[in-house]
Amino acid sequence: MLAVLVEELKKTGLQAAPADHCYAGPEDVSCDVCTGRKLKALKSCLVCLASYCENHLQPHYESPTFQKHKLVEPCKKLQENICSRHDEVMKIFCRTDQQCICYLCSMDEHKGHDTVSAAAERTERQRELEGSRQKLQQRIQDREKDVKLLQQEVEAISLSADKAVEDSEKIFTELIRLMDKKRSDVKQQIRSQQETEVSRVKELQEKLEQDITELKRKDASLEQLSLTEDHIQFVHSYPSLSALSEPTDSSSINIRPLRYFEDVTAAVSELRDQLQDVLRKTWTNVSLRLTEVDVLLPPAEPKTRAEFLKYSCEFSLDPNTAHKSLLLSEGNKKVTLMSKRQSYSPHPDRFTICWQVLSRESLTGRCYWEVEWTGTGVYVAVAYKNISRTGDWEEIDFRCNNKSWTLICSQNKYKYYHNNIQTPVSGPQSSRVGLYLDHRAGILSFYSVSETMTLLHRVQTTFTQPLHAGLGLYWRPGDSAELCELK
């Protein structure tokens, strides 16, 4: 009886209760045969359209009936393989409608369509998939190369920047050392000259004090002689006491006004001003070289005013460049054409013929600014610093040379000028004009600014020097233009 019981237990496959991790959870595919608490499915059958745990999967391995069934990894969406209309397995793909169908669908609403087996369509799509994967893998390789290249660029940029900082520090340190040596030399020379001059003054002072002592002594003797009652003694002693030595010529002391070392201070101040001019002029070149450090392609030109305002720059007009008929005001932001000439001091940078003015600051990199104008018209321009200031007006006028780019705005039209070539420009009239400059890309764009921005004219060229903003007025006193404060 015991032997029979053991055989029965073997046949029923009595086993120990499975561990908790073998049971299906909310995210798992559960066995469709298990009753009660279901176990995790080990495989799903595409023929049976059911999922089986390890125990209930055994017939698919042992019985010849299931040898042709297709087993796959557990899948929750097996019911999607069943035609909702005919309740049949969908084994056909309709290329006409690009959907899976069952054999009844192929004889009904899909009759006459281009149909193939799902396996054949899978084979075709598999080839496409491999092609897509090859393209993706190639793109991945290309991106990995780009990433590696960019990493190399980061390292190269960092090394170059570190070296530039180190070299700049050395150069500036040397400049500071030279300036400190000159400062020490001037200080030493001042002290040495001070010692010499003080010594001379003290020597003269001592001599004068000796004279004073001697004069006082003789004065006392004369006073004593004046009190004597002996006439013979008085007459006898007076000649010797009244004889005085030649006085020191005190007028030599005040031959010239005493300035002491003020001239030295003035000379040092002049040196400071010259150095500031040199630094201001050369710093533009340094800044330009810094803005040219751009490894990647520049960003696209802004489209909206908000995007343009990201590149807004603040600068002022240079009084030393303004024609004498132009009045600068509002912190050198506004220029007005006057009927009476202004009392500007002579300066080599001043425009002498054309009513024009340039900005004090140079423009490099990407910049955006706006000009508000009133009256009959205005020249809105950019120009190189070395544009002519005197001589033939064709060399000076913003319109007529190859060192400036100019948009003329009047009450009824626009015109663009460069190198004395006129280009008609159409666009909505506005009292405000926006200018966008990408110095490195060689782009200069003029915009009509109102509630919207409208491109009036775009210049594509190569700028070889830093640029300065320019304004010009003409026709009628009272016309004005102002650099707008952008926020």
Secondary structure, 3 states (H helix, E strand, C coil): CHHHHHHHHHHHCCCCCCCHHHECCCCCCECCCCCCCCEECCEEECCCCEEECHHHHHHHHHCHHHCCCCEECCCCCHHHHECCCCCCECCEEECCCCEEECHHHHHCCCCCCCEEEHHHHHHHHHHHHHHHHHHHHHHHHHHHHHHHHHHHHHHHHHHHHHHHHHHHHHHHHHHHHHHHHHHHHHHHHHHHHHHHHHHHHHHHHHHHHHHHHHHHHHHHHHHHHHCCCCHHHHHHHHHHHHCCCCCCCHHHHHCCCCCCCHHHHHHHHHHHHHHHHHHHHHHHHHHHHHHCCCCCCCCCCCCCHHHHHCCECCCCECCCCCCCCEEEECCCCEEEECCCCCCCCCCCCCCCCCCEEEECCCECCEEEEEEEEECCEEEEEEEECCCCCCCCHHHHCCCCCCCEEEEEEECCCEEEEECCEEEEECCCCCCEEEEEEECCCCEEEEEEECCCEEEEEEEECCCCCCEEEEEEECCCCCCEEEECCCC
